[in-house]
Amino acid sequence: MLQQDSYKQHISAQFNAELESVKNHLLEMGGLVEQQIGKAVDSLLNRDSGLAEEVIAGDEQVNDFEISIDEECFRILARRQPAASDLRLVLAISKVTTDLERIGDEASKIARQAVKASEEAASSSATFTEIRHISNHVGEMLRHALDAFARLDVDMAVETVIADRSVDSEYATAMRSLVTFMMEDPRTISPVLGQMWTLRSLERVGDHACNIAESVIYLVRGLDVRHVEPDELINQVEDK
C-alpha cells in the first residue's frame, strides 16, 4: 500500500510539473507577443522599416510557440485525462494560445503598414496621436490580461473585460475623425487608409485581450462570460 501511495504521489508530481511547464510556456509566448505589438507600433510611429521587418520575421517564433503549446496540451489531455480545475486550466491555456497567436498576426499587419508608411510622405501627426493613444490602451489591456492569468486574479480580469468597451468607443471616434480628414483632403486617402487598418488591428488586439481575461474568469470561477454585459458580469462574479 505504501508503495502504491508513493507511485501515486510521483505521478501527481509529474502531472503538476507538466501543468506548470505549459503555463510558463504560455506566459513566455505572452511576453513575446507583447513585445511584437510594442515594436510594431513603434515601427509605424517612427517610420522604421527595419524594426517592422524584425516584427514580421518574429511572427514565426509566435507560431512555433502556438504549435508547441498545443502539442503539450494534447499530450496532457491524452495521457492524464485531467478533471475539474485541471481540465479547465488546460482548456484555458489552449484558448489563450489561440488569442495570443492572433495578436501576433495583428502585430505583423501593423508592421506591414509601417513598411508601406515608410515609403510614403509624412502624414498628419494628429492621426498618429490616435494610434499612439489606442495602442497604449490595448497594450495595458494585454498586460493586465496576462498578469491576471499568471496570478489567477479575477478582479483584474473583470477590469480588463470592462476596459474593452472604452477601446471600442475610442476606436469608433478615431475612425470618424479619419474619415473626416480624408474628405477634407483627398490627397491623404492612401496613408490614412493604412492608419485605419492599423487602428482596426489595435481594436482586435483589445478584443483578444478581453478574450484572455474571460478565460481567466472561466478558469478560476468556472463562469462562461463571453456574452455577458459589464454590469451583469460584475454581479455574476461577485455572486459566484
C-alpha positions in Angstrom: 0.0 0.0 0.0 2.9 2.4 0.9 4.5 1.6 -2.5 1.2 2.4 -4.3 0.8 5.7 -2.5 4.4 6.6 -3.4 3.7 5.8 -7.0 0.5 8.0 -7.0 2.4 10.9 -5.4 5.1 10.5 -8.1 2.5 10.6 -10.9 0.8 13.6 -9.3 4.1 15.5 -9.0 4.8 14.8 -12.7 1.4 16.0 -13.7 1.7 19.2 -11.7 5.1 19.8 -13.3 3.6 19.3 -16.8 0.8 21.8 -16.0 3.3 24.3 -14.6 5.5 23.9 -17.6 2.8 24.5 -20.2 1.6 27.5 -18.2 5.1 29.0 -18.1 5.4 28.5 -21.9 2.1 30.3 -22.4 3.4 33.3 -20.3 6.6 33.3 -22.4 4.5 33.5 -25.5 2.5 36.3 -24.0 5.7 38.2 -23.3 6.9 37.8 -26.8 3.5 38.9 -28.3 3.6 42.0 -26.0 7.0 42.9 -27.5 5.7 42.3 -31.0 2.8 44.7 -30.6 5.0 47.4 -29.0 7.7 47.1 -31.7 5.1 47.1 -34.5 3.5 50.3 -33.3 6.9 51.9 -32.7 8.0 51.0 -36.2 4.9 52.7 -37.6 5.2 55.9 -35.5 8.9 56.2 -36.2 8.7 55.0 -39.9 11.3 52.4 -39.0 11.1 49.8 -41.8 14.0 47.8 -40.3 12.1 47.3 -37.0 9.0 46.5 -38.9 10.8 43.7 -40.8 12.0 42.4 -37.4 8.4 42.1 -36.2 7.3 40.4 -39.4 10.1 37.9 -39.1 9.3 37.3 -35.4 5.9 36.1 -36.2 7.4 32.7 -37.0 8.5 32.4 -33.4 5.0 33.2 -32.2 3.6 30.5 -34.5 6.2 28.0 -33.1 5.0 28.7 -29.6 1.4 28.0 -30.6 2.3 24.7 -32.1 4.5 23.6 -29.2 1.9 24.6 -26.5 -0.9 22.9 -28.5 1.1 19.7 -28.5 1.8 20.0 -24.8 -2.0 20.4 -24.1 -2.8 17.5 -26.3 -0.3 15.2 -24.5 -1.7 16.2 -21.1 -5.3 15.6 -22.2 -4.4 12.2 -23.8 -2.1 10.9 -21.1 -3.5 12.4 -17.9 -7.2 12.8 -18.7 -7.5 15.7 -16.2 -10.7 16.6 -14.5 -12.3 19.6 -12.8 -9.9 22.6 -12.3 -7.0 20.9 -14.1 -9.1 20.3 -17.2 -10.3 24.0 -17.1 -6.6 25.0 -16.9 -5.6 23.0 -20.0 -8.7 24.2 -22.0 -8.0 27.9 -20.9 -4.3 27.6 -21.9 -5.3 26.2 -25.3 -7.8 29.1 -25.9 -5.4 31.8 -24.7 -2.7 30.4 -27.0 -5.0 31.0 -30.0 -5.7 34.5 -28.9 -2.0 35.2 -28.5 -1.2 33.9 -31.9 -3.9 36.1 -33.4 -2.5 39.1 -31.6 0.9 38.2 -33.2 -0.8 38.3 -36.6 -2.2 41.7 -35.9 1.3 42.9 -35.0 2.6 41.6 -38.3 -0.2 43.5 -40.1 0.7 46.7 -38.3 4.4 46.1 -39.2 3.5 45.7 -42.9 1.6 49.0 -42.7 4.8 50.5 -41.2 6.8 49.3 -44.1 4.3 50.9 -46.5 4.1 54.1 -44.5 7.9 54.5 -44.5 7.7 54.7 -48.3 5.1 57.4 -48.3 5.1 61.1 -47.5 4.7 62.1 -43.9 1.1 62.1 -42.6 -0.8 64.1 -40.1 0.7 64.0 -36.6 -2.9 64.1 -35.3 -3.5 60.7 -36.9 -0.5 59.2 -35.1 -1.8 60.7 -31.9 -4.9 58.5 -32.2 -2.8 55.4 -32.9 -0.5 56.1 -30.0 -3.4 56.6 -27.6 -5.3 53.4 -28.5 -2.1 51.3 -28.7 -1.2 52.4 -25.2 -4.7 51.4 -24.0 -4.8 48.0 -25.7 -1.2 47.3 -24.6 -2.3 47.9 -21.0 -5.2 45.6 -21.5 -3.0 42.8 -22.8 -0.5 43.3 -20.0 -3.3 43.2 -17.4 -4.9 40.1 -19.0 -1.6 38.2 -18.9 -0.9 39.3 -15.3 -4.5 38.2 -14.4 -3.7 34.8 -15.9 -0.4 34.5 -14.1 -1.9 35.4 -10.8 -5.4 33.9 -11.3 -6.7 37.4 -10.4 -10.4 37.6 -11.2 -10.7 41.2 -10.3 -8.0 42.3 -12.7 -9.6 40.1 -15.4 -13.0 41.8 -14.9 -11.4 45.2 -15.1 -9.8 44.2 -18.4 -13.1 42.9 -19.9 -14.8 46.2 -18.9 -11.9 48.2 -20.4 -12.6 46.8 -23.8 -15.8 48.9 -24.1 -13.7 52.1 -23.8 -11.3 50.9 -26.5 -14.3 50.2 -28.8 -15.6 53.8 -28.1 -12.1 55.3 -28.8 -11.8 53.3 -32.0 -15.2 54.5 -33.3 -14.3 58.1 -32.5 -10.9 57.8 -34.2 -12.3 56.2 -37.3 -14.9 59.0 -37.7 -12.1 61.6 -37.3 -10.0 59.9 -40.0 -13.0 59.7 -42.5 -13.5 63.5 -42.0 -9.8 64.0 -42.5 -9.8 62.2 -45.8 -12.9 64.1 -47.0 -11.2 67.4 -46.3 -8.0 66.4 -48.2 -8.4 63.6 -50.7 -4.6 63.5 -51.1 -4.3 61.8 -47.7 -6.6 58.9 -48.6 -3.9 56.4 -49.2 -1.8 56.9 -46.0 -5.0 57.4 -43.9 -6.5 54.2 -45.1 -3.3 52.5 -43.9 -3.7 54.0 -40.5 -7.3 53.0 -40.4 -6.2 49.4 -40.9 -3.7 49.9 -38.1 -6.5 51.1 -35.8 -8.6 48.1 -36.7 -5.7 45.8 -35.8 -5.3 47.5 -32.5 -9.0 47.2 -31.8 -8.7 43.5 -32.4 -5.8 43.2 -30.0 -8.1 44.7 -27.4 -10.8 42.1 -28.3 -8.2 39.3 -27.9 -7.0 40.7 -24.6 -10.6 40.7 -23.5 -10.9 37.1 -24.5 -7.9 36.2 -22.4 -9.4 37.9 -19.4 -12.6 36.0 -19.9 -10.6 32.8 -20.0 -9.2 33.7 -16.6 -12.7 34.1 -15.2 -13.7 30.8 -16.6 -10.6 29.1 -15.2 -11.0 30.5 -11.7 -14.7 30.6 -11.3 -16.0 28.2 -13.9 -18.1 31.0 -15.5 -18.6 31.5 -19.2 -18.9 35.3 -19.5 -18.3 35.7 -23.2 -21.6 37.3 -23.9 -22.3 39.0 -20.6 -22.7 42.8 -20.3 -20.2 44.6 -18.0 -22.7 45.4 -15.2 -24.1 41.8 -15.2 -20.5 40.5 -15.3 -19.6 42.2 -12.1 -22.7 40.8 -10.4 -22.1 37.3 -11.7 -18.5 37.2 -10.5 -19.5 38.6 -7.0 -22.3 36.1 -6.6 -20.2 33.1 -7.6 
